[in-house]
């Protein structure tokens, strides 16, 4: 980071993350806001659906995002709440109405919790 660049505050990260998520720009959020060594943790129930519960590293998180995109036929709706922010923590709810390839339409409701450090997201965890 150059001396000209300003490290984002947790509030700035939270607002940008919510803005990108509301637009469905999840990969853009990864590119802009996440640390290289970030960790993603899915609910334990994700393992039953063939998902890895813990994903480490930004490159692997991009692969996970690509896997999700390959499974989704259409996103009918996406609602992201305003963020709750503490010192380095961010939380919001997300509700996604999707049709999966193969025809199953479902509603995915999650509480999304993030930890920021040094101007980047270092972890995300999802609860349903």
Beta strands, then each sheet from edge to edge (+ up, - down):
strand 1: 34-41
strand 2: 54-56
strand 3: 72-80
strand 4: 84-85
strand 5: 89-100
strand 6: 105-117
strand 7: 120-127
sheet 1: 2+ 1- 7- 6+ 5- 3+
sheet 2: 2+ 1- 7- 6+ 5- 4+
end
